[in-house]
Amino acid sequence: MTDISILDLQNLRHLIGGYETSQNKMTDYANQAQDAQVKQMFQDAANCAMQHRQELMKFL
């Protein structure tokens, strides 16, 4: 594996944090949604953000 620069680590931290924030917000929105389709849309978005975050964590 190649070395990761400080800038790369900072960028990863920023992206991972953003996906974590998105996941938390989408989960909260899903919990508040009354409509089943809207609730599912937010749950899908939260799951997608979690998957992206997990993929980025593999680089660390």
C-alpha distance matrix in Angstrom:
0.0 3.8 6.6 8.9 12.5 15.5 16.9 14.0 14.6 18.3 18.1 16.3 18.9 21.6 20.7 20.2 23.5 25.2 24.4 25.6 28.8 29.4 29.0 31.5 33.9 33.9 34.5 37.3 38.8 38.7 40.6 43.2 43.7 47.0 46.5 44.6 42.9 41.8 40.6 38.5 37.1 35.9 34.5 32.5 31.2 30.2 28.4 26.6 25.5 24.4 22.2 20.6 20.0 18.4 16.1 15.1 14.7 11.8 9.7 10.9
3.8 0.0 3.8 6.5 9.5 12.9 14.2 11.7 12.9 16.4 16.3 15.2 17.9 20.4 19.8 20.0 23.1 24.6 24.4 25.8 28.6 29.3 29.5 31.9 34.0 34.3 35.2 37.8 39.2 39.5 41.4 43.8 44.3 47.7 47.3 45.6 43.8 42.5 41.4 39.5 37.8 36.6 35.5 33.5 31.8 31.0 29.5 27.4 26.1 25.3 23.4 21.3 20.6 19.7 17.3 15.5 15.6 13.4 10.4 11.4
6.6 3.8 0.0 3.8 6.4 9.6 11.5 9.7 10.4 13.8 14.5 13.7 16.0 18.5 18.7 18.8 21.5 23.4 23.6 24.7 27.4 28.5 28.9 30.9 33.1 33.8 34.7 37.0 38.6 39.1 40.9 43.1 44.0 47.5 47.3 45.8 44.2 42.6 41.4 39.8 38.1 36.5 35.6 33.9 32.0 30.9 29.8 27.9 26.0 25.3 23.9 21.6 20.4 19.8 17.9 15.5 15.2 13.8 10.4 10.3
8.9 6.5 3.8 0.0 3.8 6.7 8.1 6.0 6.7 10.1 10.7 10.1 12.4 14.8 15.1 15.5 18.0 19.8 20.3 21.5 23.9 25.2 25.8 27.8 29.8 30.6 31.7 33.8 35.3 36.1 37.9 40.0 40.8 44.4 44.3 43.1 41.4 39.6 38.5 37.2 35.3 33.5 32.8 31.3 29.1 28.0 27.3 25.3 23.1 22.6 21.6 19.0 17.6 17.6 15.9 13.0 13.0 12.3 8.6 8.5
12.5 9.5 6.4 3.8 0.0 3.8 5.3 5.1 6.3 8.7 9.9 10.6 12.3 14.3 15.3 16.3 18.2 19.9 21.1 22.3 24.3 25.7 26.8 28.5 30.2 31.4 32.7 34.6 36.0 37.1 38.9 40.7 41.7 45.4 45.4 44.4 42.7 40.6 39.7 38.6 36.5 34.6 34.3 32.9 30.4 29.3 29.1 27.0 24.5 24.4 23.8 20.9 19.3 20.0 18.4 15.1 15.3 15.4 11.7 11.2
15.5 12.9 9.6 6.7 3.8 0.0 3.8 5.4 5.1 6.2 8.6 9.8 10.5 12.3 14.2 15.2 16.3 18.3 20.0 20.9 22.4 24.3 25.5 26.9 28.5 30.1 31.4 32.9 34.5 35.9 37.4 39.1 40.3 44.1 44.4 43.6 42.1 39.8 38.8 38.1 36.0 33.8 33.6 32.6 29.8 28.6 28.7 26.9 24.0 23.9 23.9 21.0 19.0 20.0 19.1 15.5 15.4 16.4 13.0 11.7
16.9 14.2 11.5 8.1 5.3 3.8 0.0 3.8 5.4 5.0 6.1 8.5 9.8 10.5 12.3 14.1 15.2 16.5 18.4 19.8 21.0 22.5 24.2 25.7 27.0 28.4 30.2 31.6 32.8 34.4 36.2 37.6 38.6 42.4 42.5 41.9 40.1 37.7 37.1 36.4 34.0 31.9 32.1 30.9 28.0 27.1 27.5 25.3 22.4 23.0 22.9 19.7 18.1 19.7 18.5 14.8 15.6 16.8 13.3 12.9
14.0 11.7 9.7 6.0 5.1 5.4 3.8 0.0 3.8 5.4 5.1 6.1 8.5 9.8 10.5 12.0 14.0 15.2 16.4 18.1 19.8 20.9 22.3 24.2 25.6 26.7 28.3 30.1 31.3 32.5 34.5 36.1 37.0 40.6 40.6 39.7 37.9 35.7 35.0 34.0 31.7 29.9 29.7 28.3 25.6 24.8 24.7 22.5 19.9 20.3 19.8 16.6 15.2 16.5 15.0 11.4 12.4 13.3 9.8 10.0
14.6 12.9 10.4 6.7 6.3 5.1 5.4 3.8 0.0 3.8 5.4 5.0 6.1 8.5 9.8 10.3 12.0 14.1 15.3 16.1 18.1 19.8 20.8 22.3 24.1 25.5 26.6 28.4 30.0 31.2 32.8 34.6 35.7 39.4 39.7 38.8 37.3 35.1 34.0 33.2 31.2 29.0 28.7 27.7 25.0 23.7 23.7 21.9 19.1 18.9 18.9 16.1 13.9 15.1 14.3 10.6 10.6 12.1 9.0 7.9
18.3 16.4 13.8 10.1 8.7 6.2 5.0 5.4 3.8 0.0 3.8 5.4 5.1 6.2 8.7 9.9 10.5 12.3 14.4 15.3 16.4 18.3 19.9 21.1 22.5 24.2 25.7 27.0 28.5 30.1 31.7 33.1 34.4 38.1 38.5 38.0 36.5 34.0 33.1 32.6 30.5 28.1 28.2 27.4 24.4 23.2 23.8 22.0 18.8 19.2 19.7 16.7 14.5 16.4 16.1 12.3 12.6 14.8 12.1 11.1
18.1 16.3 14.5 10.7 9.9 8.6 6.1 5.1 5.4 3.8 0.0 3.8 5.4 5.1 6.2 8.5 9.8 10.6 12.4 14.2 15.3 16.5 18.3 20.0 21.1 22.4 24.2 25.8 26.8 28.3 30.3 31.7 32.6 36.3 36.4 35.8 34.0 31.6 31.0 30.3 27.9 25.8 26.1 25.0 21.9 21.1 21.7 19.5 16.5 17.4 17.6 14.2 12.7 15.0 14.1 10.4 11.9 14.0 11.4 11.5
16.3 15.2 13.7 10.1 10.6 9.8 8.5 6.1 5.0 5.4 3.8 0.0 3.8 5.4 5.1 5.9 8.3 9.7 10.5 12.0 14.0 15.2 16.2 18.2 19.8 20.8 22.2 24.1 25.5 26.6 28.4 30.2 31.1 34.8 34.8 34.0 32.4 30.2 29.2 28.3 26.3 24.1 23.9 22.8 20.1 18.9 19.0 17.1 14.2 14.5 14.5 11.5 9.5 11.4 10.7 7.0 8.1 10.4 8.2 8.3
18.9 17.9 16.0 12.4 12.3 10.5 9.8 8.5 6.1 5.1 5.4 3.8 0.0 3.8 5.6 5.2 6.0 8.5 10.0 10.4 12.1 14.1 15.2 16.4 18.2 19.8 21.0 22.4 24.1 25.5 27.0 28.7 30.0 33.7 34.2 33.5 32.3 29.9 28.7 28.2 26.3 23.8 23.6 23.1 20.2 18.5 19.2 17.8 14.5 14.4 15.4 12.8 10.1 12.2 12.7 9.1 9.1 12.2 10.6 9.5
21.6 20.4 18.5 14.8 14.3 12.3 10.5 9.8 8.5 6.2 5.1 5.4 3.8 0.0 3.8 5.6 5.2 6.2 8.8 9.9 10.6 12.3 14.2 15.5 16.5 18.2 20.0 21.2 22.4 24.2 25.9 27.1 28.3 32.1 32.5 32.1 30.7 28.0 27.2 27.0 24.7 22.2 22.6 22.1 18.8 17.6 18.8 17.2 13.7 14.6 15.9 12.9 10.7 13.7 14.0 10.6 11.7 14.8 13.3 12.9
20.7 19.8 18.7 15.1 15.3 14.2 12.3 10.5 9.8 8.7 6.2 5.1 5.6 3.8 0.0 3.8 5.4 5.0 6.3 8.6 9.9 10.5 12.2 14.3 15.3 16.3 18.2 20.0 20.9 22.2 24.3 25.8 26.5 30.2 30.3 29.6 28.0 25.6 24.9 24.2 21.9 19.7 20.0 19.0 15.9 15.0 15.8 13.8 10.5 11.8 12.6 9.3 7.8 11.1 11.0 8.0 9.9 12.9 11.9 12.4
20.2 20.0 18.8 15.5 16.3 15.2 14.1 12.0 10.3 9.9 8.5 5.9 5.2 5.6 3.8 0.0 3.8 5.4 5.2 6.2 8.6 9.8 10.5 12.3 14.3 15.3 16.4 18.4 19.9 20.9 22.6 24.5 25.5 29.2 29.5 28.6 27.3 25.0 23.8 23.1 21.3 18.9 18.5 17.9 15.2 13.5 14.0 12.7 9.3 9.4 10.6 8.2 5.3 8.3 9.3 6.6 7.4 10.9 10.8 10.7
23.5 23.1 21.5 18.0 18.2 16.3 15.2 14.0 12.0 10.5 9.8 8.3 6.0 5.2 5.4 3.8 0.0 3.8 5.5 5.0 6.1 8.6 9.8 10.6 12.3 14.1 15.3 16.6 18.3 19.8 21.2 22.8 24.2 28.0 28.6 28.2 27.2 24.5 23.2 23.2 21.4 18.5 18.5 18.6 15.6 13.6 15.0 14.2 10.5 10.8 13.1 11.0 8.2 11.3 12.9 10.4 10.6 14.3 14.2 13.6
25.2 24.6 23.4 19.8 19.9 18.3 16.5 15.2 14.1 12.3 10.6 9.7 8.5 6.2 5.0 5.4 3.8 0.0 3.8 5.4 5.1 6.1 8.6 9.9 10.6 12.1 14.1 15.4 16.3 18.1 20.0 21.2 22.2 25.9 26.3 26.1 24.7 22.0 21.1 21.1 18.9 16.2 16.8 16.6 13.2 12.0 13.9 12.6 8.9 10.5 12.7 10.3 8.6 12.3 13.4 11.3 12.6 16.0 15.9 16.1
24.4 24.4 23.6 20.3 21.1 20.0 18.4 16.4 15.3 14.4 12.4 10.5 10.0 8.8 6.3 5.2 5.5 3.8 0.0 3.8 5.4 5.0 6.0 8.6 9.8 10.3 12.0 14.1 15.1 16.1 18.2 19.9 20.6 24.3 24.4 23.7 22.3 19.9 18.8 18.3 16.3 13.8 13.9 13.4 10.3 8.9 10.3 9.0 5.2 6.8 9.0 7.0 5.7 9.4 10.8 9.6 11.0 14.2 14.9 15.4
25.6 25.8 24.7 21.5 22.3 20.9 19.8 18.1 16.1 15.3 14.2 12.0 10.4 9.9 8.6 6.2 5.0 5.4 3.8 0.0 3.8 5.4 5.1 6.2 8.6 9.9 10.6 12.3 14.2 15.3 16.6 18.6 19.9 23.6 24.3 23.6 22.8 20.4 18.7 18.6 17.2 14.2 13.8 14.2 11.6 9.0 10.6 10.7 7.0 6.9 10.1 9.3 6.8 9.7 12.2 11.2 11.3 14.9 16.0 15.7
28.8 28.6 27.4 23.9 24.3 22.4 21.0 19.8 18.1 16.4 15.3 14.0 12.1 10.6 9.9 8.6 6.1 5.1 5.4 3.8 0.0 3.8 5.4 5.2 6.2 8.6 9.9 10.6 12.2 14.2 15.5 16.7 18.3 22.0 22.9 22.8 22.1 19.2 17.8 18.4 16.8 13.4 14.0 14.9 11.8 9.7 12.3 12.4 8.8 9.8 13.1 12.1 10.2 13.4 15.6 14.4 14.8 18.4 19.2 18.9
29.4 29.3 28.5 25.2 25.7 24.3 22.5 20.9 19.8 18.3 16.5 15.2 14.1 12.3 10.5 9.8 8.6 6.1 5.0 5.4 3.8 0.0 3.8 5.5 5.1 6.0 8.4 9.8 10.4 12.0 14.1 15.3 16.1 19.8 20.2 20.0 18.9 16.0 15.1 15.3 13.3 10.2 11.2 11.7 8.3 6.9 9.9 9.6 6.4 8.6 11.6 10.7 10.0 13.3 15.1 14.4 15.6 18.9 19.8 20.2
29.0 29.5 28.9 25.8 26.8 25.5 24.2 22.3 20.8 19.9 18.3 16.2 15.2 14.2 12.2 10.5 9.8 8.6 6.0 5.1 5.4 3.8 0.0 3.8 5.5 5.2 6.0 8.5 9.9 10.4 12.3 14.3 15.2 18.8 19.3 18.5 17.8 15.4 13.6 13.6 12.4 9.2 8.9 9.8 7.3 4.4 7.1 8.0 5.3 6.1 9.6 9.9 9.0 11.5 14.0 14.1 14.7 17.8 19.4 19.8
31.5 31.9 30.9 27.8 28.5 26.9 25.7 24.2 22.3 21.1 20.0 18.2 16.4 15.5 14.3 12.3 10.6 9.9 8.6 6.2 5.2 5.5 3.8 0.0 3.8 5.6 5.2 6.2 8.6 9.9 10.7 12.5 14.3 18.0 19.2 18.8 18.8 16.1 14.0 14.8 14.1 10.4 10.3 12.3 10.2 7.2 10.1 11.7 9.1 9.2 13.0 13.4 11.9 14.2 17.1 16.9 16.9 20.3 21.9 21.6
33.9 34.0 33.1 29.8 30.2 28.5 27.0 25.6 24.1 22.5 21.1 19.8 18.2 16.5 15.3 14.3 12.3 10.6 9.8 8.6 6.2 5.1 5.5 3.8 0.0 3.8 5.4 5.1 6.1 8.5 9.9 10.6 12.2 15.9 17.1 17.4 17.1 13.9 12.5 13.9 12.6 8.9 10.2 12.2 9.7 7.8 11.5 12.5 10.3 11.6 15.0 15.1 14.2 17.0 19.3 19.0 19.7 23.0 24.3 24.3
33.9 34.3 33.8 30.6 31.4 30.1 28.4 26.7 25.5 24.2 22.4 20.8 19.8 18.2 16.3 15.3 14.1 12.1 10.3 9.9 8.6 6.0 5.2 5.6 3.8 0.0 3.8 5.4 5.0 6.0 8.6 9.8 10.3 14.0 14.5 14.3 13.7 10.8 9.3 10.2 8.9 5.2 6.6 8.6 6.4 5.1 8.8 10.0 8.8 10.4 13.4 13.9 13.9 16.4 18.5 18.9 19.9 22.8 24.4 24.9
34.5 35.2 34.7 31.7 32.7 31.4 30.2 28.3 26.6 25.7 24.2 22.2 21.0 20.0 18.2 16.4 15.3 14.1 12.0 10.6 9.9 8.4 6.0 5.2 5.4 3.8 0.0 3.8 5.4 5.0 6.2 8.7 9.9 13.4 14.4 13.8 14.1 11.7 9.0 10.1 10.2 6.6 6.1 9.2 8.3 5.7 8.7 11.1 10.2 10.5 13.7 15.1 14.6 16.4 19.1 19.8 20.1 22.9 25.0 25.2
37.3 37.8 37.0 33.8 34.6 32.9 31.6 30.1 28.4 27.0 25.8 24.1 22.4 21.2 20.0 18.4 16.6 15.4 14.1 12.3 10.6 9.8 8.5 6.2 5.1 5.4 3.8 0.0 3.8 5.4 5.1 6.4 8.8 12.3 14.1 14.4 15.2 12.3 9.9 12.2 12.2 8.6 9.2 12.4 11.3 9.2 12.4 14.6 13.3 13.8 17.2 18.2 17.5 19.5 22.3 22.6 22.8 25.9 27.7 27.6
38.8 39.2 38.6 35.3 36.0 34.5 32.8 31.3 30.0 28.5 26.8 25.5 24.1 22.4 20.9 19.9 18.3 16.3 15.1 14.2 12.2 10.4 9.9 8.6 6.1 5.0 5.4 3.8 0.0 3.8 5.4 5.1 6.1 9.9 11.3 12.1 12.4 9.1 7.6 10.3 9.8 6.5 8.5 11.4 10.3 9.5 12.9 14.5 13.8 15.1 18.1 18.9 18.8 21.1 23.4 23.8 24.6 27.6 29.3 29.6
38.7 39.5 39.1 36.1 37.1 35.9 34.4 32.5 31.2 30.1 28.3 26.6 25.5 24.2 22.2 20.9 19.8 18.1 16.1 15.3 14.2 12.0 10.4 9.9 8.5 6.0 5.0 5.4 3.8 0.0 3.8 5.4 5.2 8.5 9.4 9.2 9.9 7.4 4.6 7.1 7.8 5.0 5.8 9.2 9.4 8.6 11.2 13.5 13.6 14.5 17.1 18.6 18.9 20.6 22.9 23.9 24.6 27.2 29.4 29.9
40.6 41.4 40.9 37.9 38.9 37.4 36.2 34.5 32.8 31.7 30.3 28.4 27.0 25.9 24.3 22.6 21.2 20.0 18.2 16.6 15.5 14.1 12.3 10.7 9.9 8.6 6.2 5.1 5.4 3.8 0.0 3.8 5.7 8.4 10.6 10.6 12.4 10.3 7.2 9.9 11.4 8.8 8.7 12.4 12.8 11.2 13.6 16.4 16.2 16.4 19.3 21.1 20.8 22.3 25.0 26.0 26.1 28.9 31.1 31.3
43.2 43.8 43.1 40.0 40.7 39.1 37.6 36.1 34.6 33.1 31.7 30.2 28.7 27.1 25.8 24.5 22.8 21.2 19.9 18.6 16.7 15.3 14.3 12.5 10.6 9.8 8.7 6.4 5.1 5.4 3.8 0.0 3.8 6.5 9.4 10.8 12.5 9.9 7.9 11.5 12.3 9.9 11.1 14.6 14.5 13.6 16.4 18.7 18.3 19.1 22.1 23.4 23.2 25.1 27.7 28.3 28.8 31.7 33.7 33.8
43.7 44.3 44.0 40.8 41.7 40.3 38.6 37.0 35.7 34.4 32.6 31.1 30.0 28.3 26.5 25.5 24.2 22.2 20.6 19.9 18.3 16.1 15.2 14.3 12.2 10.3 9.9 8.8 6.1 5.2 5.7 3.8 0.0 3.8 5.7 7.5 9.0 6.4 5.2 9.0 9.9 8.5 10.2 13.2 13.5 13.5 16.1 18.1 18.3 19.5 22.1 23.4 23.8 25.7 27.9 28.8 29.7 32.3 34.3 34.9
47.0 47.7 47.5 44.4 45.4 44.1 42.4 40.6 39.4 38.1 36.3 34.8 33.7 32.1 30.2 29.2 28.0 25.9 24.3 23.6 22.0 19.8 18.8 18.0 15.9 14.0 13.4 12.3 9.9 8.5 8.4 6.5 3.8 0.0 3.8 6.4 8.9 7.6 7.0 10.4 11.9 11.5 12.8 15.6 16.5 16.8 18.9 21.0 21.7 22.8 25.1 26.6 27.2 28.9 31.0 32.2 33.1 35.6 37.7 38.3
46.5 47.3 47.3 44.3 45.4 44.4 42.5 40.6 39.7 38.5 36.4 34.8 34.2 32.5 30.3 29.5 28.6 26.3 24.4 24.3 22.9 20.2 19.3 19.2 17.1 14.5 14.4 14.1 11.3 9.4 10.6 9.4 5.7 3.8 0.0 3.8 5.6 5.3 6.1 8.6 10.0 10.8 12.3 14.3 15.5 16.6 18.4 20.0 21.3 22.6 24.5 26.0 27.1 28.7 30.5 31.9 33.1 35.3 37.5 38.5
44.6 45.6 45.8 43.1 44.4 43.6 41.9 39.7 38.8 38.0 35.8 34.0 33.5 32.1 29.6 28.6 28.2 26.1 23.7 23.6 22.8 20.0 18.5 18.8 17.4 14.3 13.8 14.4 12.1 9.2 10.6 10.8 7.5 6.4 3.8 0.0 3.8 5.5 5.0 6.1 8.6 10.0 10.4 12.1 14.2 15.2 16.3 18.2 19.9 20.9 22.4 24.3 25.6 26.8 28.5 30.3 31.4 33.4 35.8 36.9
42.9 43.8 44.2 41.4 42.7 42.1 40.1 37.9 37.3 36.5 34.0 32.4 32.3 30.7 28.0 27.3 27.2 24.7 22.3 22.8 22.1 18.9 17.8 18.8 17.1 13.7 14.1 15.2 12.4 9.9 12.4 12.5 9.0 8.9 5.6 3.8 0.0 3.8 5.4 5.1 6.2 8.7 9.8 10.5 12.3 14.2 15.2 16.4 18.4 19.9 21.0 22.6 24.4 25.7 27.0 28.8 30.3 32.1 34.3 35.7
41.8 42.5 42.6 39.6 40.6 39.8 37.7 35.7 35.1 34.0 31.6 30.2 29.9 28.0 25.6 25.0 24.5 22.0 19.9 20.4 19.2 16.0 15.4 16.1 13.9 10.8 11.7 12.3 9.1 7.4 10.3 9.9 6.4 7.6 5.3 5.5 3.8 0.0 3.8 5.4 5.0 6.3 8.6 9.9 10.6 12.4 14.3 15.3 16.6 18.5 20.1 21.2 22.7 24.5 25.9 27.3 28.8 30.9 32.9 34.1
40.6 41.4 41.4 38.5 39.7 38.8 37.1 35.0 34.0 33.1 31.0 29.2 28.7 27.2 24.9 23.8 23.2 21.1 18.8 18.7 17.8 15.1 13.6 14.0 12.5 9.3 9.0 9.9 7.6 4.6 7.2 7.9 5.2 7.0 6.1 5.0 5.4 3.8 0.0 3.8 5.5 5.3 6.2 8.7 10.0 10.6 12.4 14.3 15.5 16.6 18.5 20.1 21.2 22.7 24.5 26.0 27.1 29.3 31.5 32.5
38.5 39.5 39.8 37.2 38.6 38.1 36.4 34.0 33.2 32.6 30.3 28.3 28.2 27.0 24.2 23.1 23.2 21.1 18.3 18.6 18.4 15.3 13.6 14.8 13.9 10.2 10.1 12.2 10.3 7.1 9.9 11.5 9.0 10.4 8.6 6.1 5.1 5.4 3.8 0.0 3.8 5.4 5.0 6.0 8.5 9.7 10.4 12.1 14.1 15.2 16.4 18.3 19.8 20.9 22.5 24.4 25.6 27.4 29.8 31.1
37.1 37.8 38.1 35.3 36.5 36.0 34.0 31.7 31.2 30.5 27.9 26.3 26.3 24.7 21.9 21.3 21.4 18.9 16.3 17.2 16.8 13.3 12.4 14.1 12.6 8.9 10.2 12.2 9.8 7.8 11.4 12.3 9.9 11.9 10.0 8.6 6.2 5.0 5.5 3.8 0.0 3.8 5.5 5.2 6.2 8.7 10.0 10.6 12.4 14.3 15.4 16.6 18.4 20.1 21.2 22.8 24.5 26.4 28.4 29.9
35.9 36.6 36.5 33.5 34.6 33.8 31.9 29.9 29.0 28.1 25.8 24.1 23.8 22.2 19.7 18.9 18.5 16.2 13.8 14.2 13.4 10.2 9.2 10.4 8.9 5.2 6.6 8.6 6.5 5.0 8.8 9.9 8.5 11.5 10.8 10.0 8.7 6.3 5.3 5.4 3.8 0.0 3.8 5.4 5.0 6.1 8.6 9.8 10.5 12.3 14.3 15.3 16.5 18.4 20.0 21.2 22.5 24.9 26.8 27.9
34.5 35.5 35.6 32.8 34.3 33.6 32.1 29.7 28.7 28.2 26.1 23.9 23.6 22.6 20.0 18.5 18.5 16.8 13.9 13.8 14.0 11.2 8.9 10.3 10.2 6.6 6.1 9.2 8.5 5.8 8.7 11.1 10.2 12.8 12.3 10.4 9.8 8.6 6.2 5.0 5.5 3.8 0.0 3.8 5.4 5.0 6.2 8.6 9.9 10.5 12.4 14.3 15.3 16.5 18.5 20.1 21.1 23.2 25.5 26.5
32.5 33.5 33.9 31.3 32.9 32.6 30.9 28.3 27.7 27.4 25.0 22.8 23.1 22.1 19.0 17.9 18.6 16.6 13.4 14.2 14.9 11.7 9.8 12.3 12.2 8.6 9.2 12.4 11.4 9.2 12.4 14.6 13.2 15.6 14.3 12.1 10.5 9.9 8.7 6.0 5.2 5.4 3.8 0.0 3.8 5.4 5.1 6.1 8.6 9.8 10.5 12.3 14.2 15.3 16.6 18.5 20.0 21.7 23.9 25.4
31.2 31.8 32.0 29.1 30.4 29.8 28.0 25.6 25.0 24.4 21.9 20.1 20.2 18.8 15.9 15.2 15.6 13.2 10.3 11.6 11.8 8.3 7.3 10.2 9.7 6.4 8.3 11.3 10.3 9.4 12.8 14.5 13.5 16.5 15.5 14.2 12.3 10.6 10.0 8.5 6.2 5.0 5.4 3.8 0.0 3.8 5.4 5.0 6.2 8.6 9.9 10.6 12.3 14.3 15.4 16.7 18.4 20.5 22.3 23.7
30.2 31.0 30.9 28.0 29.3 28.6 27.1 24.8 23.7 23.2 21.1 18.9 18.5 17.6 15.0 13.5 13.6 12.0 8.9 9.0 9.7 6.9 4.4 7.2 7.8 5.1 5.7 9.2 9.5 8.6 11.2 13.6 13.5 16.8 16.6 15.2 14.2 12.4 10.6 9.7 8.7 6.1 5.0 5.4 3.8 0.0 3.8 5.4 5.2 6.2 8.7 10.0 10.6 12.3 14.4 15.5 16.5 18.9 21.0 21.9
28.4 29.5 29.8 27.3 29.1 28.7 27.5 24.7 23.7 23.8 21.7 19.0 19.2 18.8 15.8 14.0 15.0 13.9 10.3 10.6 12.3 9.9 7.1 10.1 11.5 8.8 8.7 12.4 12.9 11.2 13.6 16.4 16.1 18.9 18.4 16.3 15.2 14.3 12.4 10.4 10.0 8.6 6.2 5.1 5.4 3.8 0.0 3.8 5.5 5.0 6.2 8.7 9.8 10.5 12.4 14.4 15.3 17.1 19.6 20.8
26.6 27.4 27.9 25.3 27.0 26.9 25.3 22.5 21.9 22.0 19.5 17.1 17.8 17.2 13.8 12.7 14.2 12.6 9.0 10.7 12.4 9.6 8.0 11.7 12.5 10.0 11.1 14.6 14.5 13.5 16.4 18.7 18.1 21.0 20.0 18.2 16.4 15.3 14.3 12.1 10.6 9.8 8.6 6.1 5.0 5.4 3.8 0.0 3.8 5.4 5.1 6.3 8.6 9.9 10.7 12.5 14.3 15.9 17.9 19.7
25.5 26.1 26.0 23.1 24.5 24.0 22.4 19.9 19.1 18.8 16.5 14.2 14.5 13.7 10.5 9.3 10.5 8.9 5.2 7.0 8.8 6.4 5.3 9.1 10.3 8.8 10.2 13.3 13.8 13.6 16.2 18.3 18.3 21.7 21.3 19.9 18.4 16.6 15.5 14.1 12.4 10.5 9.9 8.6 6.2 5.2 5.5 3.8 0.0 3.8 5.5 5.2 6.1 8.6 9.9 10.7 12.3 14.7 16.3 17.6
24.4 25.3 25.3 22.6 24.4 23.9 23.0 20.3 18.9 19.2 17.4 14.5 14.4 14.6 11.8 9.4 10.8 10.5 6.8 6.9 9.8 8.6 6.1 9.2 11.6 10.4 10.5 13.8 15.1 14.5 16.4 19.1 19.5 22.8 22.6 20.9 19.9 18.5 16.6 15.2 14.3 12.3 10.5 9.8 8.6 6.2 5.0 5.4 3.8 0.0 3.8 5.5 5.1 6.2 8.6 10.0 10.5 12.8 15.1 16.0
22.2 23.4 23.9 21.6 23.8 23.9 22.9 19.8 18.9 19.7 17.6 14.5 15.4 15.9 12.6 10.6 13.1 12.7 9.0 10.1 13.1 11.6 9.6 13.0 15.0 13.4 13.7 17.2 18.1 17.1 19.3 22.1 22.1 25.1 24.5 22.4 21.0 20.1 18.5 16.4 15.4 14.3 12.4 10.5 9.9 8.7 6.2 5.1 5.5 3.8 0.0 3.8 5.4 5.1 6.2 8.7 9.9 11.1 13.6 15.3
20.6 21.3 21.6 19.0 20.9 21.0 19.7 16.6 16.1 16.7 14.2 11.5 12.8 12.9 9.3 8.2 11.0 10.3 7.0 9.3 12.1 10.7 9.9 13.4 15.1 13.9 15.1 18.2 18.9 18.6 21.1 23.4 23.4 26.6 26.0 24.3 22.6 21.2 20.1 18.3 16.6 15.3 14.3 12.3 10.6 10.0 8.7 6.3 5.2 5.5 3.8 0.0 3.8 5.4 5.1 6.3 8.7 10.3 11.8 13.7
20.0 20.6 20.4 17.6 19.3 19.0 18.1 15.2 13.9 14.5 12.7 9.5 10.1 10.7 7.8 5.3 8.2 8.6 5.7 6.8 10.2 10.0 9.0 11.9 14.2 13.9 14.6 17.5 18.8 18.9 20.8 23.2 23.8 27.2 27.1 25.6 24.4 22.7 21.2 19.8 18.4 16.5 15.3 14.2 12.3 10.6 9.8 8.6 6.1 5.1 5.4 3.8 0.0 3.8 5.4 5.2 6.2 9.0 10.5 11.5
18.4 19.7 19.8 17.6 20.0 20.0 19.7 16.5 15.1 16.4 15.0 11.4 12.2 13.7 11.1 8.3 11.3 12.3 9.4 9.7 13.4 13.3 11.5 14.2 17.0 16.4 16.4 19.5 21.1 20.6 22.3 25.1 25.7 28.9 28.7 26.8 25.7 24.5 22.7 20.9 20.1 18.4 16.5 15.3 14.3 12.3 10.5 9.9 8.6 6.2 5.1 5.4 3.8 0.0 3.8 5.4 5.0 6.7 9.5 10.5
16.1 17.3 17.9 15.9 18.4 19.1 18.5 15.0 14.3 16.1 14.1 10.7 12.7 14.0 11.0 9.3 12.9 13.4 10.8 12.2 15.6 15.1 14.0 17.1 19.3 18.5 19.1 22.3 23.4 22.9 25.0 27.7 27.9 31.0 30.5 28.5 27.0 25.9 24.5 22.5 21.2 20.0 18.5 16.6 15.4 14.4 12.4 10.7 9.9 8.6 6.2 5.1 5.4 3.8 0.0 3.8 5.5 5.5 7.7 10.0
15.1 15.5 15.5 13.0 15.1 15.5 14.8 11.4 10.6 12.3 10.4 7.0 9.1 10.6 8.0 6.6 10.4 11.3 9.6 11.2 14.4 14.4 14.1 16.9 19.0 18.9 19.8 22.6 23.8 23.9 26.0 28.3 28.8 32.2 31.9 30.3 28.8 27.3 26.0 24.4 22.8 21.2 20.1 18.5 16.7 15.5 14.4 12.5 10.7 10.0 8.7 6.3 5.2 5.4 3.8 0.0 3.8 5.3 5.7 7.7
14.7 15.6 15.2 13.0 15.3 15.4 15.6 12.4 10.6 12.6 11.9 8.1 9.1 11.7 9.9 7.4 10.6 12.6 11.0 11.3 14.8 15.6 14.7 16.9 19.7 19.9 20.1 22.8 24.6 24.6 26.1 28.8 29.7 33.1 33.1 31.4 30.3 28.8 27.1 25.6 24.5 22.5 21.1 20.0 18.4 16.5 15.3 14.3 12.3 10.5 9.9 8.7 6.2 5.0 5.5 3.8 0.0 3.8 5.3 5.5
11.8 13.4 13.8 12.3 15.4 16.4 16.8 13.3 12.1 14.8 14.0 10.4 12.2 14.8 12.9 10.9 14.3 16.0 14.2 14.9 18.4 18.9 17.8 20.3 23.0 22.8 22.9 25.9 27.6 27.2 28.9 31.7 32.3 35.6 35.3 33.4 32.1 30.9 29.3 27.4 26.4 24.9 23.2 21.7 20.5 18.9 17.1 15.9 14.7 12.8 11.1 10.3 9.0 6.7 5.5 5.3 3.8 0.0 3.8 5.5
9.7 10.4 10.4 8.6 11.7 13.0 13.3 9.8 9.0 12.1 11.4 8.2 10.6 13.3 11.9 10.8 14.2 15.9 14.9 16.0 19.2 19.8 19.4 21.9 24.3 24.4 25.0 27.7 29.3 29.4 31.1 33.7 34.3 37.7 37.5 35.8 34.3 32.9 31.5 29.8 28.4 26.8 25.5 23.9 22.3 21.0 19.6 17.9 16.3 15.1 13.6 11.8 10.5 9.5 7.7 5.7 5.3 3.8 0.0 3.8
10.9 11.4 10.3 8.5 11.2 11.7 12.9 10.0 7.9 11.1 11.5 8.3 9.5 12.9 12.4 10.7 13.6 16.1 15.4 15.7 18.9 20.2 19.8 21.6 24.3 24.9 25.2 27.6 29.6 29.9 31.3 33.8 34.9 38.3 38.5 36.9 35.7 34.1 32.5 31.1 29.9 27.9 26.5 25.4 23.7 21.9 20.8 19.7 17.6 16.0 15.3 13.7 11.5 10.5 10.0 7.7 5.5 5.5 3.8 0.0
